[in-house]
Amino acid sequence: MLTYFYSSTDDLNVATFLDPALKRVWFERPMVEGSTRVVEELDAGEVEQLISSVQDEIQQYLSLPLAELHDCPLQFWKVHQELPALQRMARDYLAIPATSAPCERLFSQGRNLIHWQRYRLGAERIRACMMLKSWIASHPGQRLDGAVAAEDVETADEAWELGLEIGPGL
């Protein structure tokens, strides 16, 4: 049912509807009735109970007060677990980045990490390195407990004296 709904509705309209601060901006009663009609047109024999629960969720969601514009929509859906179908849709639609720039940047950084000398790194190690690099970039000047910042260590000899382990290829 949700697959049919996803494919038959414009992504921007769905994302707007699922933003608790904007849910009523673009949608008037005909839009809500149209969405309900899409659900009703599905095979009623198989999903009758599901249809009823989704309709109830939509009505319950619309009856909630509007959120503030500065509130995070994903945080709203994390709190409102009593609307599971809409919550799943919100995670799918509201997590879409507005541009592809962050993804392209990530691939470029990944290419710098996985060059010909490191092509044997496993997926978990690559993921850990990328996450660590992201964390370090977003927290300048902070250190992990007991860690020494790279700019504080000028040579391998100095690292040895500090008792730091230096792993191959990382």
Buried (B, 14 or more C-beta within 10 A) or exposed (E): BBEEBEEEBEEEBBBBBBBBBBBEEEBEEEEBEEBBEBBEEBEEEEBEEBBEBBBEBBEEBEEEEEBEEEEEBBEBBEEBEEBEBBBEBBEBBBEEEEEEEEEEEEEEBBEEBBEEEBEEBEEEBBEEBBEEBEEBEEEEEEEEEEEBEEEEBEEEEEBEEEEEEEEEEE
